[in-house]
Amino acid sequence: MTVLAGLASASLLVWLWLLFLRGGFWRADQRLADGEGGGQGPWPSVAAVVPARDEAETIGATVSSLLSQDYPGPLTVIVIDDNSVDGTAKQAARAANGDPRFHLLSGRPLPAGWTGKLWAVAQGVDLAPSAAPDAEFLLLTDADIVHDGGNLRRLVDKAADDKLDLVSLMVRLRCESFWERLLVPAFVFFFQKLFPFTWVNSAQKPTAAAAGGCMLVRRAALDAAGGIASIRDRLIDDCALAALLKRRGRIWLGLVTNTISLRRYDELSGIARMVARTAFEQLGNSPMLLVGTLAGMVVLYAVPPVAVFLGLIAGDLEMAALGGLAWAAMTFAYWPTVRLYGLSPPWAAVLPLAAVLYTAFTVESARRTWRGEGGAWKGRSYRGSVPGKG
């Protein structure tokens, strides 16, 4: 009990540090305002690059949302069909309905040393100079994203006004099934904790991150940094791109609710596979960092509720109070993200359960790596690369 009380005290102290000294990550207040996009131009040309592998269910909505943007400048949409077997190309072409701004590219076989998504993106970027010779910006987006009609206009306006090389949005992820409600807001919360958006957006901080579903990239900055080939082997490609560009210029990352992801995670196994694909990679494939992460997750998330329940059972009110205060601080920190997803307050109190599951997913990610299976996604497996190398 003495040890548990000490751990509960440590958890409370860490939560206070997170609340006051971690860039205010928990506020979830870095937003692309609805007022963005009111500039008068001139509006630069943009090429949207959409890698798609077996995305027949969603690619049509993505293409339609891009071609219906109210963007005042020239827009070209390039879809790279990455060797799909489900009719993705057909659905994309059907959604474009002959629009001359639409280009469909059949992806070439994956070469050694590349991850599948980045190889598809690279082919689209390579096509951009001929499909959109004057494009100043590239919109790198996923094949399950439905863009609000004014999204591109706001992105370009933000990049132009603040002289940014990268503007990225954490779009609103689907949050309808039980498992999505339990784990999706937690995923967004953990991402913000790992990469405080205010630090990402500060030129004085080295922290760099992006959300791969929606990234507006200044084409000249990407070329100057060595292009997509510079990060060709990275599983966590969005953050790798952000780090690459922040070394030379400014980037910005924010939240948005009106541009959404259609990807469904109705079953726990789907979220587990998504997290396990890159969790150990995020730790640099380091056993030491894995042990430290597991210990930190236990102290931060599991200890507070355990201290509350065992303290009440044993009549140790001091331990119960310490656990309760840590749990309350955790719940308070999580509430803005829960509210962002339109969920009721009780969902903020179950963060410990979500954290336990994410810890298990991380262990599974390490197990897969140690067995030589690496990250698996869309029928491909990768052993991964260590961040900072290559």
TAHU-V561197 format. One record per residue. RES is the residue in one small letter. PHI is phi in whole degrees, -180 to 180 (none if undefined). Layout:
{{RES,PHI} {RES,PHI}}
This chain:
{{m,none} {t,-63} {v,-63} {l,-64} {a,-63} {g,-64} {l,-67} {a,-64} {s,-62} {a,-62} {s,-61} {l,-62} {l,-63} {v,-66} {w,-64} {l,-65} {w,-63} {l,-63} {l,-68} {f,-107} {l,-128} {r,-115} {g,70} {g,60} {f,-56} {w,-71} {r,-70} {a,52} {d,-110} {q,-86} {r,-122} {l,-86} {a,-66} {d,-62} {g,-75} {e,-63} {g,95} {g,-93} {g,-65} {q,-95} {g,92} {p,-67} {w,-94} {p,-72} {s,-71} {v,-130} {a,-114} {a,-88} {v,-115} {v,-123} {p,-75} {a,-142} {r,-129} {d,54} {e,-122} {a,-60} {e,-69} {t,-121} {i,-61} {g,-63} {a,-66} {t,-64} {v,-62} {s,-61} {s,-68} {l,-73} {l,-71} {s,-101} {q,-61} {d,-89} {y,-65} {p,-74} {g,-96} {p,-67} {l,-135} {t,-120} {v,-116} {i,-117} {v,-107} {i,-104} {d,-80} {d,-86} {n,56} {s,-72} {v,-123} {d,-116} {g,85} {t,-57} {a,-61} {k,-63} {q,-67} {a,-65} {a,-65} {r,-63} {a,-67} {a,-70} {n,53} {g,80} {d,-60} {p,-67} {r,-79} {f,-97} {h,-131} {l,-114} {l,-119} {s,-84} {g,-69} {r,-82} {p,-58} {l,-70} {p,-82} {a,-63} {g,90} {w,-115} {t,-85} {g,-60} {k,-64} {l,-67} {w,-65} {a,-65} {v,-60} {a,-60} {q,-66} {g,-67} {v,-64} {d,-66} {l,-77} {a,-54} {p,-59} {s,-90} {a,-77} {a,-143} {p,-59} {d,-98} {a,-63} {e,-87} {f,-126} {l,-115} {l,-100} {l,-92} {t,-141} {d,-88} {a,-85} {d,-123} {i,-101} {v,-105} {h,-87} {d,-57} {g,-58} {g,-103} {n,-63} {l,-65} {r,-59} {r,-69} {l,-61} {v,-65} {d,-62} {k,-63} {a,-63} {a,-71} {d,-65} {d,-100} {k,54} {l,-102} {d,-91} {l,-148} {v,-123} {s,-125} {l,-123} {m,-82} {v,-69} {r,-76} {l,-77} {r,-62} {c,-145} {e,-122} {s,-74} {f,-59} {w,-67} {e,-65} {r,-67} {l,-75} {l,-112} {v,-69} {p,-60} {a,-63} {f,-59} {v,-64} {f,-63} {f,-63} {f,-64} {q,-66} {k,-69} {l,-70} {f,-128} {p,-53} {f,-63} {t,-65} {w,-74} {v,-58} {n,-85} {s,-98} {a,-70} {q,-88} {k,-110} {p,-80} {t,-57} {a,-135} {a,-162} {a,-153} {a,-113} {g,-64} {g,-68} {c,-154} {m,-136} {l,-95} {v,-119} {r,-73} {r,-62} {a,-64} {a,-68} {l,-65} {d,-63} {a,-66} {a,-86} {g,105} {g,74} {i,-62} {a,-60} {s,-66} {i,-124} {r,-59} {d,-104} {r,-87} {l,-76} {i,-93} {d,-69} {d,-66} {c,-70} {a,-64} {l,-66} {a,-61} {a,-64} {l,-61} {l,-79} {k,-71} {r,-63} {r,-115} {g,-154} {r,-107} {i,-131} {w,-146} {l,-133} {g,-147} {l,-106} {v,-150} {t,-114} {n,-97} {t,-108} {i,-129} {s,-100} {l,-93} {r,-64} {r,-96} {y,-132} {d,-75} {e,-113} {l,-59} {s,-61} {g,-66} {i,-68} {a,-60} {r,-65} {m,-62} {v,-73} {a,-64} {r,-61} {t,-130} {a,-60} {f,-72} {e,-60} {q,-61} {l,-91} {g,68} {n,56} {s,-100} {p,-59} {m,-65} {l,-67} {l,-63} {v,-61} {g,-63} {t,-65} {l,-62} {a,-63} {g,-64} {m,-64} {v,-63} {v,-66} {l,-72} {y,-112} {a,-87} {v,-61} {p,-56} {p,-67} {v,-63} {a,-64} {v,-63} {f,-69} {l,-69} {g,-64} {l,-68} {i,-65} {a,-87} {g,76} {d,-93} {l,-69} {e,-66} {m,-66} {a,-62} {a,-67} {l,-62} {g,-62} {g,-65} {l,-66} {a,-64} {w,-64} {a,-65} {a,-63} {m,-62} {t,-64} {f,-60} {a,-66} {y,-80} {w,-58} {p,-58} {t,-72} {v,-61} {r,-66} {l,-55} {y,-94} {g,70} {l,-95} {s,-78} {p,-53} {p,-56} {w,-64} {a,-69} {a,-81} {v,-99} {l,-56} {p,-56} {l,-66} {a,-61} {a,-65} {v,-61} {l,-67} {y,-65} {t,-63} {a,-63} {f,-63} {t,-67} {v,-62} {e,-64} {s,-61} {a,-65} {r,-61} {r,-64} {t,-65} {w,-67} {r,-86} {g,80} {e,-86} {g,64} {g,-79} {a,-116} {w,-161} {k,54} {g,80} {r,-122} {s,-123} {y,-132} {r,-77} {g,88} {s,-131} {v,-89} {p,-54} {g,97} {k,-110} {g,86}}
